[in-house]
Amino acid sequence: MSELRSLPHTALLLLAALAASTAFGAVKVGVSDWTGWVAWYVAQDQGYFRKYGADVKLVWFANYSDSIAALSTGQLDANSQTWSDTLGPLAKGLPLKVVLVNDNSAGNDALMVGPKIRGFADLRGHKVALEQYSISHFVLYTALTRNGLSAKDVQVINLSAGDAAAAFISGSVDAAVVWNPWISQIEKSGTGRPLFTSREMPGLIPDLLVAQTQAVQDHRKDFIAMIRAWFDTEAFIRTQPERAVAIMSKVVGLSPDQYRVFLPGTHFFDATANLEAFDPKSPRSLAQVAPTIGAFLLSNKLIEAVPDAARAVDGTLLQAAVAAPPSQATSPRRQ
């Protein structure tokens, strides 16, 4: 404090102004190309942020990993990221809070196999193309573990999802773990079928809104309003899917026909599903599934220890959003 006291009065005012702008400016939220996160642009388009008084600035990241780094280094107040990609920063001691579950992957990630692979026993010794250490790798890990195999029984070929799909379609590999739209492309090509999908691992691939602990304290009302806006967004996607697809497809530069394939494999979470996910006693809650995800990260030496995930799950904003009275605002306006 002695350093602050020695500063000129004008400098103190400048510091105070900077602190105020940090604390009370728009909440910067990172968003990247996953259906459950692109959905935030539906909230923006339909005026749901304004409806509930959420001062939010969506920040687009073409590269998902860049958004994780931006949150970890304090360039964002919150980010759209998976539970598995949040456990790593938590293990390093970063002060983060999970405040909302946007969705669970429910078929949009799949282990695709060719005609030579009739069952899991046939996978032994075969090459499996996927993005190493990604959700795709976790899907493979889960599928193998549940069917009496281990990572040592297959040869992982590290390729991007698009390249993995291309390698599979060309016959260079007999299996690949990819997500849509590559699942759909493989099926349309007639070269493969899903042997295992994320639908078979409910609760294990949650897509989240993760915030800096300080940001939660500084922008609590905005986050509560943002969660309420999400509930309207989920309802809009569920009841008006074609309008939602038209909005979301523009964000990622696809046609509505190309983007429509993403919706069936995404389980968007409403208030009830969120309450279950934040209930530590629920078998599919964030706290309960964390050890399974942590085991995968540990097995690949991505973390040194599984963090106490329950401490990072802040359900108080969700409770406040659910308990809030109905908005008195008129029909939402386009922002």
N, C-alpha and C positions, 0 to 999 in steps of 0.2 A: 504493500500500500504506500510505502514511502515514495516510490517512484511516481505514482499517480499524483500524490500531493504536491510534488515539485513541478508539475507541468503547468504551463500558462493556462489561464482560464479559457481561452479560445480553443486550446488543444483538448481540454477536458470536455468542452461542449461537442467537439467533433467526434471524440471517442463515444460519448453518450449517444450521439446521432447514429453512428455506425452500429452500435449495439442495438439500438432501437430498431433500425432497419433490418438487422439480422433476425431479431426476435419477432417482429411484427409484419415483415414483408410476406409476399405470397409463399405458400409452401411449395417448394420445388420437389416434384415427384418424377423419378425416372421411369420411363416406359420403353419396352422393347417388343419385338415381334413375337408375342405369344397371345393367343386368342383372348385368354382371360385378362390380359393387360391392355391389349388394344381396345378392349371394351370400355376403358376409361374415356376414350374419345366419344363414345356414345353418351356418357354422362355430360361431357363438355358440349356436344352438339345439341343435346336436348335441354340444356340449361339447368341440369340438376345441381351443379355446384352453386349456381346463383340462387336457385330455389331454397337451398338450405343455408346459404351464407358461407360457403367454403371458399376461401381465397387460395386458389390452387393454380399452379403453373405446371403443366405437363411438359417434361423434357424428353424428347425422343432420342433413343440410342440405337443406331443401326447395328452396333455390336453389343450384345447382351452383357458380356464380361466387363465391358467398359462401364456399364451402369453400376455393377457391383463395386468396382474400384472407386467410382465417384461417390457412392454412399459411404464407403469405408474411409475415404479421405475427407469427408465433410463437405463435398461439393453439392450434395443433395441433402434435403431434409428427410426424404423417404425414397424408397425404390421398390419396383416390382421385381421380385425374385423368388426363387424356390426355397423351400425349407432346407434342402441339402446344401444349397449355396449360401445359406445363412449360418449354418452350424460352424463352418470354417472360421469366419470372422469372429463369431462368439467364442470359439475355442482360443482365439488370440486375445480375448479380453475386450473386444470392441463393444461399446455401450449401445446396443440395439434392442428394439422392441418390435415384436410382431403384433400388429393391431387389426389385421383383417385377413381372411382367406378369400381370395377371389374365386378360385376354382380348384378342382382336382382333375388331373388328366384321367379320362375315362375311356380310353381307346385310341387317343391321338398319338400314343407311343406304342410301337409294336416290334416284336422279333419276327422278321419275315424270313421264310424258308422256301427253298425250291423243292421240286418233286422228289429229289433224292432223300430229303429229310422227312420221314413219316412221323417221327416222335423224338423226344429228347435224347433217347439212347443213340439215335443216329447222328447227333451233333458231335459226338466224340471225335476229336482229331480234326474237325473242320474249321475253316477260317470264318470268323464273324466280323464283318465290317461295321464300325460305329465310331462315334466321337468319344475317344478315351476320357474317362473320369467324368463324363457328362451324365445327364439323366438317362440317356440311352444305355450307358455302361451300367448304371444302377438297375435298369430294367433287366438287362442280361443277368446281372448278379443275382437278382431276386428270382428270376425264372430258373436259373441253374440250381440255386440252393433249394428251391421248393421241389425240384424234380431229381434229387439225388446226385447232382453233378457239382463240380466246382470250376473256378476260373481256369484251373490247370487242364481241364478236359477239352478246352477249345483254344484256338489261336486268335487273339484279338488283333484286327487290322485297323489302325487308327486313321480314319478318314472323316471328313466333314459329312454331315447328313446327306447332302446332295451327291457327293462323290461316292458315299457308301451305297446309295440307291442305284447310281449308275453302274458301279462295280457289280452289284447284284444282278441287275437286268442284263448286263453283258455276259454274265456267267463266270466272272472272275472269282467270285465267292459264292458259297452255297447258302449263306445266311447274312442278314444285316439287321441292325436295330436302327430304326428311323422314326420320324414323326411325320404327320401330315404337313404338306400335301404329298410327300414321297410314298407314304403307305398307299394312298389312292393311285398314284402313278404306277406303282409296282403291280397292284391288283389289275389295273386296266391293261397293263402290258401282258398279262397272263403268265408271268414268270414266277410268281410266288403268292404265298398266302400267309396270314399271321398264325404263328404257333403259340404266341403268348402276347397279351396286350396289357396296357396299364389298367384296363377295366378289371383285371384279375388281381390288382394290388390296391384296392380302395384305401384312401387315406395316406398312401405312401408318396404321392407326388402332389403335394399341395403347393399352389402358387399364391404368393402372399404380397401384402403391403407391409414392408419393413421400414421402420423409422429410427432415426437417431433419437436416443433417450432424451437429449436436450430439446430436440425439436418437438417431441411429444409434450414436454412441459411448456414450451413457449407457444405452441400452436394447438393446444388441446381442443379448443372449440372448433378449429378448422378441421381437425382430424375426425371429430365426432360428426360434423356436418358432411365430411367426405364419405364416411361410412354410410350415413343415411342416403347420400346420393347414390352409393353403390347398390343399395337395396332397390331403388327405383330403376337403376340400370339393369339389374338382374331380371326384374319383372318385365322391362321393355324387351329385352332379348328373348325372354321366354314367350311373351304374348305377341310380339311383332318381329319374328326372326328375319323376315325379308327386309324390313326397314333397317334392322340392326346390321345385317350383312352388307347392305348398300353403304352404310356409314363406315364400317370397319374395313371393307375391301379398299376403299379410297385411301385409307391411311397407309396401307402396305403396298399399294400400287397393283392390286389384282382386280380382276373382274368379279362381280358378285357370284357368277357361276363357279369360278375358281375358288373363291373363299368359302362358299357354302359348306364344303366338306369338313371344315374345322368344327362346326357347331355340335354335331352328334357326339364327338369324342371329348367334349369339354363339359364337365359337370359344374355349372356356375353355382356358387354358394349364395343362398339367401340368408336371412337372419337366423332361421332355425338351424340350418346346416353350420353356420358360423358358431352359434352357441354350443353345438355339439363338439366342434373342433377345438373350442377353447375350454371345454370341460375336461379337466385332467383325469376324470374317472371314466371317460368314454374311451373304448378300445381303439377308436380311430382318431383320437385327439392328437394335437400337435405334440403334446408332452409324451403320449404313449408311443407314437411312431418314431420319435427322435432316436431311441437306442438302435432301432433297426437300420435307420439311415446312417447313424454314426458308425455302426459296425462295418458298413461298406466303405465309408471314408477312412476308417482305421485300417482296414485290410489293404487299402491302396496307399497307405501312408500319406493321406491328404490332411489328416489332423493327428496330433499327438495324443489327444484325449477327448472323449465326448463331453461337451460342456453341459452344464445344468440347464437344459433347454427350458424347463418350466419357469425359470427366473426371467427369461426373455419373452415370455408370452404375457402380454398385457391385455386382459379382457375388460378392463374398466371402461375403455372408450366404447367398445362394443355394447356393453351393458347400458351405458348412457345413451347411445344411439337408439337402442331398442326401446328404452324407457321414454324417449323424447316424445312430446305430444305431436299430433299431425301438423304438418306445415300449414300456416295460414296463407301462404303465397297462392296466387292465382296460377293458372296453367303455365308451365315452364316456358321460358323464352330461349330462343337459340342464342348461344354466346358467340 
